Amino acid sequence: MSMQSRYAWYMYDWASSAFTTTVITVFLGPYLTSIALTEAGNMGYLYAFGIPIAPQSLFPYAVSLSVFFQFLLLPLIGHASDGPLGKRFVILACTAIGSLATMSMYWIKAGNALQGALLFIIANGAYGSSIVAYNAMLNDVAAHEDRDHVSSRGFAIGYAGGGLLLLLNLGLYVSRESLGIDGGQAVRIALASAGFWWAIFTFVPFLNIPKREHERNNEGLFVSLATLKNILHQPKILVFLIAFLLFNDGIQTVISMAAQFGSEELHLPLETLQISILLVQIIAVFGALMFGKLAQSSSALNMLMVSLFLWMGIILYAYAFLPPGSSIHFYVLSGIIAMVLGGSQSLARSIFSKIIPAGSESRYFGLYELTDRGSSWLGPLLFGISLQISGSYRSALFALIVFFVSGICFLWLFSKKYADISKG
C-alpha cells in the first residue's frame, strides 16, 4: 500500500475519464452519426454483413456491442487480474489496446463509418475491462479505514481529468477557424487526444510501480463463481443487484446518448454539448455530496428512490417539453442530471456496501461491477431499435423509462422485504 501505488491508482481515473467525456459523451456520437448519414446517402442505410443499419442507430448499436463483449470478457478479466498476470498488467494491456484504437479515430472520415464504429467497440471494450481491475485495486492501495476517502478522491480526480481535457478540446473547436482547420478535423484531433491522454497518464505512473505488488492468488474465476452461487441464496443481495442492473442501465444509456440526442433531435451546436458536459463534470461531485447529506436525515434507500423518480422526470421533460435549439434549457437539464447522477451512483454503492457480508467485500463488489458493465448493452440496444423503428429520438429516449420503472419496483420490493440498513 505504498503512496506510489496509490498515486498511480488516482492517475488512472484522471487518464481514462478523458475517454468517457471526450469520446463517449461529447464528440464521437454526433460525429459518427454525421459521417454515417453522408455515407448512407440516398440508400438511407449502411450495411454490415448484409444487415441494414439506420445511420442514426450506428453509434447506439456500437455502444451496445462493445458493452456486450465486455460482459463476455469480464470473468476472464477478473481471473487474469487476480491471477498470475495481476491488475497492473491488465490495466496496462487494456490501456495499450484502448488508447491505440482511440488515437486511430483520427482517420475516421465519411466512407469508413463502420470502421469508426469498430474502433469504438475495441476502445470501449478495453476501457470497461480495465475498470474491473482498477476498482479491484482499491483494496490494494488503501486500508479498510481509508477506502471511503481514497475512493472519493479518485472519483474527484477523474472528473477533474476528464473535464480538463474536454475544456482544452472545447478551446480547440471554438478556435478552429483561426487555426486553419475545419470542424471535422477538430473533432478528430479531440478524439485522438483522448487516446494520447489515456496512454501517457497511465503508463508513466504505472510503469514505476513494482510488477507484482498488487497480485493475489490464482482463484479469481472460481471465487467469483462461488460468490455468484452464494448470492442466489441471499435474496436481499440478489433483489438489490437486479434493481441496480435495471436502473443503472437506464442511467448509463441516457448519459452515453445525451450528445447524440442534443445534436440530432435538438439541433444544438457542438459547443453547447461540450459546455453541458463540463457542467456535468463539476456538478456531479456536489450532487453526490448533497444526496449523502440528505441520506443522513432520511436514508440512503429513500434518497436513491427519490433520485430515480427524478430520472423519470428528466426523461418525461426531455420527451415532451424540451424545446429544440434552446441551449439554456439544455444547460439546466444537464445540471439537474449531474446532481442526480452523482447521488444515484454514490448511494447505490453505499447501500450495497451495507448489505454484503463483512470480510467478503472485494468478491461481492466484483459481481457488482459485473452487474454494472454486464447489462449496459441493453439500454443502447433498446434505444437503437426504438430509433430505427420510430425515427424519433424522443421516442427512443422515452423507451428508456422502462428501466427506471422496473428498477424502482425492485427497490420497493427490497425496501419492503429485505432492507435493514441503517440511516445514512
Secondary structure as UniProt FT lines:
FT   HELIX           3..18
FT   HELIX           19..27
FT   HELIX           28..40
FT   HELIX           41..43
FT   STRAND          46..48
FT   TURN            49..50
FT   STRAND          51..53
FT   HELIX           55..57
FT   HELIX           58..82
FT   HELIX           86..103
FT   HELIX           104..107
FT   TURN            110..111
FT   HELIX           113..136
FT   HELIX           138..141
FT   HELIX           144..146
FT   HELIX           147..174
FT   TURN            175..180
FT   HELIX           183..206
FT   TURN            207..208
FT   TURN            211..214
FT   HELIX           220..231
FT   TURN            232..233
FT   HELIX           235..260
FT   HELIX           261..265
FT   HELIX           270..297
FT   HELIX           300..320
FT   TURN            324..325
FT   HELIX           327..355
FT   TURN            358..359
FT   HELIX           361..374
FT   TURN            375..377
FT   HELIX           378..390
FT   HELIX           393..399
FT   HELIX           401..417
//
